[in-house]
């Protein structure tokens, strides 16, 4: 769990708890001055839904390679 001022609480999940086989790597990259450079993954119909920090800053080293998801609504058929 990571708390940042002005942002919702984010849950970073270890890779063994994520169905990574369903994710497609994205070319999107972003930079956060507090966490470092993020890489993104997509699901069908949900581009850049998931991100992780492969080399986070020392202050947040615990999130290294953990996945975080944007808040979305899921609709069951």
Jmol script that loads the backbone (N, CA, C; Angstrom):
load data "model"
ATOM      1  N   UNK A   1       0.859  -1.161   0.000  1.00  0.00           N
ATOM      2  CA  UNK A   1       0.000   0.000   0.000  1.00  0.00           C
ATOM      3  C   UNK A   1       0.911   1.231   0.000  1.00  0.00           C
ATOM      4  N   UNK A   2       0.600   2.171  -0.881  1.00  0.00           N
ATOM      5  CA  UNK A   2       1.392   3.386  -0.986  1.00  0.00           C
ATOM      6  C   UNK A   2       0.460   4.588  -0.913  1.00  0.00           C
ATOM      7  N   UNK A   3       0.782   5.505  -0.033  1.00  0.00           N
ATOM      8  CA  UNK A   3      -0.006   6.730   0.124  1.00  0.00           C
ATOM      9  C   UNK A   3       0.815   7.911  -0.372  1.00  0.00           C
ATOM     10  N   UNK A   4       0.186   8.726  -1.235  1.00  0.00           N
ATOM     11  CA  UNK A   4       0.811   9.937  -1.735  1.00  0.00           C
ATOM     12  C   UNK A   4      -0.158  11.096  -1.538  1.00  0.00           C
ATOM     13  N   UNK A   5       0.365  12.242  -1.221  1.00  0.00           N
ATOM     14  CA  UNK A   5      -0.464  13.418  -1.027  1.00  0.00           C
ATOM     15  C   UNK A   5      -1.264  13.712  -2.288  1.00  0.00           C
ATOM     16  N   UNK A   6      -2.566  13.877  -2.119  1.00  0.00           N
ATOM     17  CA  UNK A   6      -3.434  14.225  -3.239  1.00  0.00           C
ATOM     18  C   UNK A   6      -3.807  13.084  -4.154  1.00  0.00           C
ATOM     19  N   UNK A   7      -3.401  11.881  -3.847  1.00  0.00           N
ATOM     20  CA  UNK A   7      -3.704  10.705  -4.675  1.00  0.00           C
ATOM     21  C   UNK A   7      -4.414   9.655  -3.829  1.00  0.00           C
ATOM     22  N   UNK A   8      -5.225   8.814  -4.489  1.00  0.00           N
ATOM     23  CA  UNK A   8      -5.833   7.722  -3.728  1.00  0.00           C
ATOM     24  C   UNK A   8      -4.771   6.732  -3.275  1.00  0.00           C
ATOM     25  N   UNK A   9      -5.054   5.983  -2.233  1.00  0.00           N
ATOM     26  CA  UNK A   9      -4.152   4.912  -1.794  1.00  0.00           C
ATOM     27  C   UNK A   9      -4.006   3.940  -2.952  1.00  0.00           C
ATOM     28  N   UNK A  10      -2.788   3.541  -3.242  1.00  0.00           N
ATOM     29  CA  UNK A  10      -2.516   2.586  -4.310  1.00  0.00           C
ATOM     30  C   UNK A  10      -1.973   1.299  -3.708  1.00  0.00           C
ATOM     31  N   UNK A  11      -2.467   0.189  -4.230  1.00  0.00           N
ATOM     32  CA  UNK A  11      -2.029  -1.130  -3.780  1.00  0.00           C
ATOM     33  C   UNK A  11      -1.120  -1.717  -4.849  1.00  0.00           C
ATOM     34  N   UNK A  12       0.104  -2.002  -4.490  1.00  0.00           N
ATOM     35  CA  UNK A  12       1.075  -2.610  -5.389  1.00  0.00           C
ATOM     36  C   UNK A  12       1.146  -4.096  -5.052  1.00  0.00           C
ATOM     37  N   UNK A  13       0.789  -4.926  -6.037  1.00  0.00           N
ATOM     38  CA  UNK A  13       0.687  -6.368  -5.827  1.00  0.00           C
ATOM     39  C   UNK A  13       1.922  -7.087  -6.349  1.00  0.00           C
ATOM     40  N   UNK A  14       2.399  -8.086  -5.610  1.00  0.00           N
ATOM     41  CA  UNK A  14       3.551  -8.851  -6.099  1.00  0.00           C
ATOM     42  C   UNK A  14       3.172  -9.627  -7.363  1.00  0.00           C
ATOM     43  N   UNK A  15       4.132  -9.848  -8.250  1.00  0.00           N
ATOM     44  CA  UNK A  15       3.837 -10.508  -9.525  1.00  0.00           C
ATOM     45  C   UNK A  15       3.173 -11.875  -9.365  1.00  0.00           C
ATOM     46  N   UNK A  16       3.508 -12.595  -8.319  1.00  0.00           N
ATOM     47  CA  UNK A  16       2.897 -13.932  -8.146  1.00  0.00           C
ATOM     48  C   UNK A  16       1.399 -13.853  -7.823  1.00  0.00           C
ATOM     49  N   UNK A  17       0.895 -12.670  -7.498  1.00  0.00           N
ATOM     50  CA  UNK A  17      -0.529 -12.486  -7.220  1.00  0.00           C
ATOM     51  C   UNK A  17      -1.279 -11.842  -8.379  1.00  0.00           C
ATOM     52  N   UNK A  18      -0.628 -11.700  -9.534  1.00  0.00           N
ATOM     53  CA  UNK A  18      -1.232 -11.054 -10.698  1.00  0.00           C
ATOM     54  C   UNK A  18      -1.203 -12.023 -11.877  1.00  0.00           C
ATOM     55  N   UNK A  19      -2.300 -12.096 -12.609  1.00  0.00           N
ATOM     56  CA  UNK A  19      -2.359 -12.924 -13.826  1.00  0.00           C
ATOM     57  C   UNK A  19      -1.611 -12.215 -14.946  1.00  0.00           C
ATOM     58  N   UNK A  20      -0.307 -12.232 -14.875  1.00  0.00           N
ATOM     59  CA  UNK A  20       0.511 -11.528 -15.862  1.00  0.00           C
ATOM     60  C   UNK A  20       0.347 -12.100 -17.269  1.00  0.00           C
ATOM     61  N   UNK A  21      -0.116 -13.343 -17.373  1.00  0.00           N
ATOM     62  CA  UNK A  21      -0.346 -13.943 -18.685  1.00  0.00           C
ATOM     63  C   UNK A  21      -1.455 -13.233 -19.448  1.00  0.00           C
ATOM     64  N   UNK A  22      -2.288 -12.459 -18.752  1.00  0.00           N
ATOM     65  CA  UNK A  22      -3.374 -11.722 -19.393  1.00  0.00           C
ATOM     66  C   UNK A  22      -2.947 -10.307 -19.801  1.00  0.00           C
ATOM     67  N   UNK A  23      -1.770  -9.891 -19.390  1.00  0.00           N
ATOM     68  CA  UNK A  23      -1.299  -8.529 -19.650  1.00  0.00           C
ATOM     69  C   UNK A  23      -0.437  -8.465 -20.905  1.00  0.00           C
ATOM     70  N   UNK A  24      -0.599  -7.382 -21.660  1.00  0.00           N
ATOM     71  CA  UNK A  24       0.241  -7.117 -22.823  1.00  0.00           C
ATOM     72  C   UNK A  24       1.101  -5.895 -22.526  1.00  0.00           C
ATOM     73  N   UNK A  25       2.409  -5.982 -22.737  1.00  0.00           N
ATOM     74  CA  UNK A  25       3.262  -4.820 -22.488  1.00  0.00           C
ATOM     75  C   UNK A  25       2.850  -3.644 -23.374  1.00  0.00           C
ATOM     76  N   UNK A  26       2.923  -2.471 -22.844  1.00  0.00           N
ATOM     77  CA  UNK A  26       2.604  -1.239 -23.561  1.00  0.00           C
ATOM     78  C   UNK A  26       3.899  -0.462 -23.771  1.00  0.00           C
ATOM     79  N   UNK A  27       3.900   0.403 -24.754  1.00  0.00           N
ATOM     80  CA  UNK A  27       5.055   1.263 -24.977  1.00  0.00           C
ATOM     81  C   UNK A  27       5.053   2.493 -24.088  1.00  0.00           C
ATOM     82  N   UNK A  28       4.012   2.643 -23.292  1.00  0.00           N
ATOM     83  CA  UNK A  28       3.885   3.825 -22.433  1.00  0.00           C
ATOM     84  C   UNK A  28       4.887   3.781 -21.286  1.00  0.00           C
ATOM     85  N   UNK A  29       5.518   4.908 -21.047  1.00  0.00           N
ATOM     86  CA  UNK A  29       6.421   5.088 -19.910  1.00  0.00           C
ATOM     87  C   UNK A  29       6.113   6.443 -19.291  1.00  0.00           C
ATOM     88  N   UNK A  30       6.156   6.526 -17.984  1.00  0.00           N
ATOM     89  CA  UNK A  30       5.968   7.805 -17.302  1.00  0.00           C
ATOM     90  C   UNK A  30       7.053   7.965 -16.248  1.00  0.00           C
ATOM     91  N   UNK A  31       7.214   9.203 -15.798  1.00  0.00           N
ATOM     92  CA  UNK A  31       8.201   9.483 -14.760  1.00  0.00           C
ATOM     93  C   UNK A  31       7.512  10.165 -13.585  1.00  0.00           C
ATOM     94  N   UNK A  32       7.792   9.694 -12.401  1.00  0.00           N
ATOM     95  CA  UNK A  32       7.336  10.309 -11.164  1.00  0.00           C
ATOM     96  C   UNK A  32       8.579  10.758 -10.404  1.00  0.00           C
ATOM     97  N   UNK A  33       8.624  12.012  -9.975  1.00  0.00           N
ATOM     98  CA  UNK A  33       9.815  12.476  -9.264  1.00  0.00           C
ATOM     99  C   UNK A  33      10.029  11.783  -7.915  1.00  0.00           C
ATOM    100  N   UNK A  34       8.990  11.141  -7.391  1.00  0.00           N
ATOM    101  CA  UNK A  34       9.090  10.487  -6.089  1.00  0.00           C
ATOM    102  C   UNK A  34       9.349   8.985  -6.196  1.00  0.00           C
ATOM    103  N   UNK A  35       8.844   8.363  -7.280  1.00  0.00           N
ATOM    104  CA  UNK A  35       8.958   6.913  -7.416  1.00  0.00           C
ATOM    105  C   UNK A  35       9.936   6.472  -8.497  1.00  0.00           C
ATOM    106  N   UNK A  36      10.067   7.235  -9.567  1.00  0.00           N
ATOM    107  CA  UNK A  36      10.961   6.863 -10.665  1.00  0.00           C
ATOM    108  C   UNK A  36      10.205   6.685 -11.961  1.00  0.00           C
ATOM    109  N   UNK A  37      10.692   5.784 -12.826  1.00  0.00           N
ATOM    110  CA  UNK A  37      10.111   5.551 -14.148  1.00  0.00           C
ATOM    111  C   UNK A  37       9.230   4.306 -14.126  1.00  0.00           C
ATOM    112  N   UNK A  38       8.009   4.470 -14.637  1.00  0.00           N
ATOM    113  CA  UNK A  38       7.036   3.372 -14.648  1.00  0.00           C
ATOM    114  C   UNK A  38       6.888   2.795 -16.053  1.00  0.00           C
ATOM    115  N   UNK A  39       6.662   1.493 -16.116  1.00  0.00           N
ATOM    116  CA  UNK A  39       6.298   0.787 -17.343  1.00  0.00           C
ATOM    117  C   UNK A  39       4.843   0.373 -17.215  1.00  0.00           C
ATOM    118  N   UNK A  40       4.156   0.223 -18.377  1.00  0.00           N
ATOM    119  CA  UNK A  40       2.719  -0.058 -18.368  1.00  0.00           C
ATOM    120  C   UNK A  40       2.380  -1.326 -19.133  1.00  0.00           C
ATOM    121  N   UNK A  41       1.219  -1.897 -18.793  1.00  0.00           N
ATOM    122  CA  UNK A  41       0.644  -3.066 -19.460  1.00  0.00           C
ATOM    123  C   UNK A  41      -0.828  -2.807 -19.697  1.00  0.00           C
ATOM    124  N   UNK A  42      -1.377  -3.522 -20.671  1.00  0.00           N
ATOM    125  CA  UNK A  42      -2.786  -3.366 -21.031  1.00  0.00           C
ATOM    126  C   UNK A  42      -3.496  -4.713 -20.955  1.00  0.00           C
ATOM    127  N   UNK A  43      -4.799  -4.624 -20.842  1.00  0.00           N
ATOM    128  CA  UNK A  43      -5.697  -5.764 -20.992  1.00  0.00           C
ATOM    129  C   UNK A  43      -6.544  -5.492 -22.228  1.00  0.00           C
ATOM    130  N   UNK A  44      -7.156  -6.505 -22.836  1.00  0.00           N
ATOM    131  CA  UNK A  44      -8.036  -6.231 -23.978  1.00  0.00           C
ATOM    132  C   UNK A  44      -9.115  -5.224 -23.574  1.00  0.00           C
ATOM    133  N   UNK A  45      -9.203  -4.146 -24.322  1.00  0.00           N
ATOM    134  CA  UNK A  45     -10.211  -3.117 -24.046  1.00  0.00           C
ATOM    135  C   UNK A  45      -9.838  -2.167 -22.922  1.00  0.00           C
ATOM    136  N   UNK A  46      -8.656  -2.291 -22.366  1.00  0.00           N
ATOM    137  CA  UNK A  46      -8.226  -1.427 -21.252  1.00  0.00           C
ATOM    138  C   UNK A  46      -6.739  -1.118 -21.403  1.00  0.00           C
ATOM    139  N   UNK A  47      -6.443  -0.102 -22.210  1.00  0.00           N
ATOM    140  CA  UNK A  47      -5.048   0.266 -22.470  1.00  0.00           C
ATOM    141  C   UNK A  47      -4.409   0.887 -21.232  1.00  0.00           C
ATOM    142  N   UNK A  48      -3.166   0.536 -21.000  1.00  0.00           N
ATOM    143  CA  UNK A  48      -2.364   1.123 -19.923  1.00  0.00           C
ATOM    144  C   UNK A  48      -3.067   1.076 -18.564  1.00  0.00           C
ATOM    145  N   UNK A  49      -3.689  -0.034 -18.280  1.00  0.00           N
ATOM    146  CA  UNK A  49      -4.437  -0.211 -17.036  1.00  0.00           C
ATOM    147  C   UNK A  49      -3.526  -0.503 -15.846  1.00  0.00           C
ATOM    148  N   UNK A  50      -2.369  -1.086 -16.117  1.00  0.00           N
ATOM    149  CA  UNK A  50      -1.491  -1.601 -15.069  1.00  0.00           C
ATOM    150  C   UNK A  50      -0.102  -0.982 -15.228  1.00  0.00           C
ATOM    151  N   UNK A  51       0.545  -0.677 -14.105  1.00  0.00           N
ATOM    152  CA  UNK A  51       1.909  -0.162 -14.180  1.00  0.00           C
ATOM    153  C   UNK A  51       2.756  -0.739 -13.065  1.00  0.00           C
ATOM    154  N   UNK A  52       4.062  -0.611 -13.245  1.00  0.00           N
ATOM    155  CA  UNK A  52       5.028  -1.067 -12.243  1.00  0.00           C
ATOM    156  C   UNK A  52       6.293  -0.230 -12.383  1.00  0.00           C
ATOM    157  N   UNK A  53       7.082  -0.249 -11.333  1.00  0.00           N
ATOM    158  CA  UNK A  53       8.361   0.455 -11.307  1.00  0.00           C
ATOM    159  C   UNK A  53       9.481  -0.571 -11.239  1.00  0.00           C
ATOM    160  N   UNK A  54      10.143  -0.857 -12.377  1.00  0.00           N
ATOM    161  CA  UNK A  54      11.220  -1.846 -12.365  1.00  0.00           C
ATOM    162  C   UNK A  54      12.446  -1.405 -11.568  1.00  0.00           C
ATOM    163  N   UNK A  55      12.688  -0.109 -11.504  1.00  0.00           N
ATOM    164  CA  UNK A  55      13.829   0.430 -10.755  1.00  0.00           C
ATOM    165  C   UNK A  55      13.373   1.655  -9.952  1.00  0.00           C
ATOM    166  N   UNK A  56      12.554   1.449  -8.912  1.00  0.00           N
ATOM    167  CA  UNK A  56      12.045   2.597  -8.161  1.00  0.00           C
ATOM    168  C   UNK A  56      13.147   3.283  -7.356  1.00  0.00           C
ATOM    169  N   UNK A  57      12.858   4.481  -6.932  1.00  0.00           N
ATOM    170  CA  UNK A  57      13.793   5.204  -6.063  1.00  0.00           C
ATOM    171  C   UNK A  57      13.925   4.459  -4.734  1.00  0.00           C
ATOM    172  N   UNK A  58      15.039   4.667  -4.063  1.00  0.00           N
ATOM    173  CA  UNK A  58      15.326   3.946  -2.817  1.00  0.00           C
ATOM    174  C   UNK A  58      14.221   4.105  -1.778  1.00  0.00           C
ATOM    175  N   UNK A  59      13.607   5.275  -1.718  1.00  0.00           N
ATOM    176  CA  UNK A  59      12.577   5.546  -0.702  1.00  0.00           C
ATOM    177  C   UNK A  59      11.337   4.667  -0.859  1.00  0.00           C
ATOM    178  N   UNK A  60      11.120   4.127  -2.065  1.00  0.00           N
ATOM    179  CA  UNK A  60       9.959   3.268  -2.306  1.00  0.00           C
ATOM    180  C   UNK A  60      10.400   1.919  -2.895  1.00  0.00           C
ATOM    181  N   UNK A  61      11.554   1.460  -2.508  1.00  0.00           N
ATOM    182  CA  UNK A  61      12.123   0.220  -3.051  1.00  0.00           C
ATOM    183  C   UNK A  61      11.192  -0.981  -2.897  1.00  0.00           C
ATOM    184  N   UNK A  62      10.316  -0.955  -1.921  1.00  0.00           N
ATOM    185  CA  UNK A  62       9.410  -2.089  -1.681  1.00  0.00           C
ATOM    186  C   UNK A  62       8.417  -2.315  -2.823  1.00  0.00           C
ATOM    187  N   UNK A  63       8.199  -1.316  -3.696  1.00  0.00           N
ATOM    188  CA  UNK A  63       7.253  -1.505  -4.794  1.00  0.00           C
ATOM    189  C   UNK A  63       7.922  -2.056  -6.057  1.00  0.00           C
ATOM    190  N   UNK A  64       9.204  -2.319  -5.996  1.00  0.00           N
ATOM    191  CA  UNK A  64       9.939  -2.814  -7.175  1.00  0.00           C
ATOM    192  C   UNK A  64       9.230  -4.013  -7.804  1.00  0.00           C
ATOM    193  N   UNK A  65       8.928  -3.891  -9.106  1.00  0.00           N
ATOM    194  CA  UNK A  65       8.307  -4.957  -9.903  1.00  0.00           C
ATOM    195  C   UNK A  65       6.928  -5.386  -9.412  1.00  0.00           C
ATOM    196  N   UNK A  66       6.321  -4.636  -8.513  1.00  0.00           N
ATOM    197  CA  UNK A  66       4.951  -4.915  -8.092  1.00  0.00           C
ATOM    198  C   UNK A  66       3.989  -4.178  -9.024  1.00  0.00           C
ATOM    199  N   UNK A  67       2.819  -4.759  -9.255  1.00  0.00           N
ATOM    200  CA  UNK A  67       1.855  -4.203 -10.190  1.00  0.00           C
ATOM    201  C   UNK A  67       0.786  -3.391  -9.474  1.00  0.00           C
ATOM    202  N   UNK A  68       0.419  -2.274 -10.098  1.00  0.00           N
ATOM    203  CA  UNK A  68      -0.648  -1.432  -9.584  1.00  0.00           C
ATOM    204  C   UNK A  68      -1.674  -1.239 -10.701  1.00  0.00           C
ATOM    205  N   UNK A  69      -2.941  -1.163 -10.329  1.00  0.00           N
ATOM    206  CA  UNK A  69      -4.029  -1.067 -11.298  1.00  0.00           C
ATOM    207  C   UNK A  69      -4.790   0.236 -11.102  1.00  0.00           C
ATOM    208  N   UNK A  70      -5.178   0.858 -12.235  1.00  0.00           N
ATOM    209  CA  UNK A  70      -6.085   2.001 -12.142  1.00  0.00           C
ATOM    210  C   UNK A  70      -7.433   1.513 -11.649  1.00  0.00           C
ATOM    211  N   UNK A  71      -8.131   2.363 -10.917  1.00  0.00           N
ATOM    212  CA  UNK A  71      -9.480   2.036 -10.453  1.00  0.00           C
ATOM    213  C   UNK A  71     -10.412   2.003 -11.651  1.00  0.00           C
ATOM    214  N   UNK A  72     -11.120   0.902 -11.820  1.00  0.00           N
ATOM    215  CA  UNK A  72     -12.081   0.779 -12.912  1.00  0.00           C
ATOM    216  C   UNK A  72     -13.295   0.027 -12.399  1.00  0.00           C
ATOM    217  N   UNK A  73     -14.363   0.137 -13.140  1.00  0.00           N
ATOM    218  CA  UNK A  73     -15.559  -0.634 -12.814  1.00  0.00           C
ATOM    219  C   UNK A  73     -15.551  -1.913 -13.642  1.00  0.00           C
ATOM    220  N   UNK A  74     -15.885  -2.998 -13.002  1.00  0.00           N
ATOM    221  CA  UNK A  74     -15.993  -4.273 -13.711  1.00  0.00           C
ATOM    222  C   UNK A  74     -17.470  -4.613 -13.840  1.00  0.00           C
ATOM    223  N   UNK A  75     -17.864  -5.033 -15.025  1.00  0.00           N
ATOM    224  CA  UNK A  75     -19.249  -5.406 -15.260  1.00  0.00           C
ATOM    225  C   UNK A  75     -19.285  -6.889 -15.581  1.00  0.00           C
ATOM    226  N   UNK A  76     -20.040  -7.634 -14.811  1.00  0.00           N
ATOM    227  CA  UNK A  76     -20.156  -9.070 -15.039  1.00  0.00           C
ATOM    228  C   UNK A  76     -21.308  -9.348 -16.005  1.00  0.00           C
ATOM    229  N   UNK A  77     -21.090 -10.280 -16.903  1.00  0.00           N
ATOM    230  CA  UNK A  77     -22.166 -10.677 -17.840  1.00  0.00           C
ATOM    231  C   UNK A  77     -23.068 -11.689 -17.201  1.00  0.00           C
TER     232      UNK A  77
END
end "model"
wireframe off; spacefill off
backbone 0.3
color backbone group
